[in-house]
Amino acid sequence: MKLKDLESQLLALTPAEKFQAIQLLTQSLASNWSGIEKTPGVCGGDACIASTRIPVWVLVNARRLGVL
């Protein structure tokens, strides 16, 4: 389903229902992105971007050097 298909239905909701819809969408977005995680045996156990092997320290150092 596409947003355009939902638009009229969303606009027809009461303010309370719109609030509930926003809460539901926010919760679903929050649970999809894991953020930063530490996994033993991956990058020496350093904090990495979730589901990658990109250590956080690499990004921090790149930022300090002006790369990012």
C-alpha positions as CSV (number, residue, x, y, z in Angstrom):
1,M,0.0,0.0,0.0
2,K,1.2,3.5,-0.8
3,L,0.9,6.7,1.2
4,K,-1.2,8.3,-1.5
5,D,-3.7,5.4,-1.0
6,L,-3.9,6.2,2.7
7,E,-4.0,10.0,2.5
8,S,-7.8,10.4,2.5
9,Q,-8.2,7.8,5.3
10,L,-5.5,9.5,7.5
11,L,-7.1,13.0,7.0
12,A,-10.5,11.6,8.1
13,L,-9.2,10.4,11.4
14,T,-10.0,12.3,14.6
15,P,-7.2,14.1,16.4
16,A,-7.0,11.3,19.0
17,E,-6.8,8.7,16.2
18,K,-4.1,10.7,14.4
19,F,-2.1,10.8,17.6
20,Q,-2.4,7.0,18.0
21,A,-1.3,6.6,14.3
22,I,1.7,8.8,14.9
23,Q,2.7,6.8,18.0
24,L,2.3,3.5,16.1
25,L,4.5,4.8,13.2
26,T,7.1,6.1,15.6
27,Q,7.3,2.8,17.5
28,S,7.7,0.9,14.2
29,L,10.5,3.2,13.1
30,A,12.3,3.0,16.4
31,S,12.3,-0.8,16.4
32,N,13.7,-1.2,12.9
33,W,17.0,0.6,13.4
34,S,19.3,-1.0,15.9
35,G,21.8,1.8,16.1
36,I,25.1,0.9,17.7
37,E,25.9,-2.6,19.0
38,K,28.8,-4.5,20.5
39,T,29.2,-8.1,19.4
40,P,31.9,-10.4,20.8
41,G,34.2,-11.5,18.0
42,V,33.2,-8.7,15.6
43,C,35.8,-6.0,15.2
44,G,37.4,-7.0,18.5
45,G,34.2,-6.3,20.4
46,D,34.4,-2.6,19.6
47,A,31.1,-0.7,19.2
48,C,30.0,-0.9,15.6
49,I,27.1,0.4,13.4
50,A,24.4,-2.3,13.8
51,S,24.6,-5.2,11.4
52,T,27.9,-3.9,9.9
53,R,31.6,-4.2,10.6
54,I,32.1,-0.4,10.7
55,P,33.5,0.5,14.1
56,V,32.3,3.7,15.7
57,W,35.9,4.8,16.3
58,V,36.5,4.9,12.6
59,L,33.7,7.4,12.1
60,V,34.8,9.5,15.1
61,N,38.4,9.7,13.7
62,A,37.2,10.5,10.2
63,R,35.1,13.3,11.6
64,R,38.1,14.7,13.6
65,L,40.2,14.6,10.4
66,G,37.5,16.5,8.5
67,V,36.6,13.6,6.2
68,L,32.9,13.6,7.2
